[in-house]
């Protein structure tokens, strides 16, 4: 059975998405993946909070550049690292697209 990560993302505009991410069968730590995902999203939010000079495209580009560098650093062949990145992205993107937005509750 494929492990999953249930994750709720809330946008700055108040929309929330409950995403059920399928994880790679060799995932060592679902909690570690969740913690890193949360930390990365929080870091991005803090960094762009007061930056009007960054577009969503700029953010996606920076993430892609980071992913490319990290994929190169893992020690796999470039082709196998690329295949894994594409496989993981496609699965995550499908899961994110399947999540329907809803108004996040405000406390």
C-alpha positions in Angstrom: 0.0 0.0 0.0 1.3 3.4 -0.9 1.8 5.7 2.1 0.0 9.0 2.0 0.5 12.4 3.6 -2.7 14.3 4.5 -1.8 18.0 4.4 -3.9 21.2 4.8 -2.6 24.2 3.0 -4.1 27.7 3.7 -3.6 30.6 1.3 -3.0 34.2 2.3 -6.4 34.9 0.9 -8.1 32.5 3.3 -8.7 29.5 1.1 -7.8 26.1 2.4 -7.0 22.8 0.5 -6.9 19.4 2.1 -4.5 17.4 0.0 -3.9 13.7 0.2 -0.4 13.3 -1.2 0.7 9.9 -2.3 4.2 9.3 -1.0 6.9 7.2 -2.7 6.9 3.6 -1.4 10.5 4.1 -0.1 9.6 7.1 2.0 11.5 6.8 5.3 9.6 9.4 7.4 6.1 10.6 6.6 6.4 13.0 9.6 9.8 14.3 8.3 8.3 14.9 4.9 5.4 16.8 6.5 7.7 18.9 8.7 9.9 19.8 5.8 6.9 20.7 3.6 5.5 22.9 6.4 8.9 24.6 7.0 9.5 25.3 3.3 6.0 26.8 2.8 6.4 28.9 5.9 9.8 30.1 4.8 8.4 31.1 1.4 5.5 32.9 3.0 7.8 34.9 5.3 10.2 35.7 2.5 7.5 37.0 0.1 5.3 38.8 2.7 6.6 42.3 2.0 8.1 41.6 -1.4 6.0 43.2 -4.2 8.8 42.5 -6.7 8.3 38.7 -6.7 5.6 37.1 -8.8 4.1 33.7 -8.4 6.2 32.7 -11.4 9.3 33.9 -9.7 8.5 31.8 -6.7 7.9 28.7 -8.8 11.1 29.3 -10.8 13.1 29.6 -7.5 11.6 26.3 -6.3 12.4 24.6 -9.6 16.0 25.8 -9.5 16.2 24.5 -5.9 14.8 21.2 -6.9 17.3 20.9 -9.8 20.2 21.7 -7.6 19.0 19.2 -4.9 18.4 16.5 -7.5 22.0 17.0 -8.7 23.3 16.7 -5.1 21.8 13.3 -4.3 24.4 11.3 -6.1 22.2 9.6 -8.6 22.7 9.7 -12.3 21.2 12.9 -13.8 18.7 10.8 -15.8 17.5 8.7 -12.8 17.3 11.8 -10.6 15.2 13.6 -13.2 12.9 10.6 -13.6 12.3 10.5 -9.9 11.7 14.2 -9.7 9.1 14.1 -12.6 7.4 11.0 -11.0 7.2 12.7 -7.6 6.0 16.0 -9.0 3.4 14.5 -11.2 1.9 12.5 -8.3 2.0 15.5 -6.0 0.5 17.9 -8.7 -2.4 15.5 -9.4 -3.1 15.3 -5.6 -3.0 19.1 -5.2 -5.2 19.6 -8.2 -7.8 17.1 -6.9 -8.1 19.1 -3.6 -11.1 21.4 -3.7 -10.7 24.8 -2.1 -12.9 25.9 0.8 -13.0 29.0 3.1 -10.6 28.5 6.0 -12.2 29.2 9.4 -10.9 32.3 11.2 -10.5 32.2 14.9 
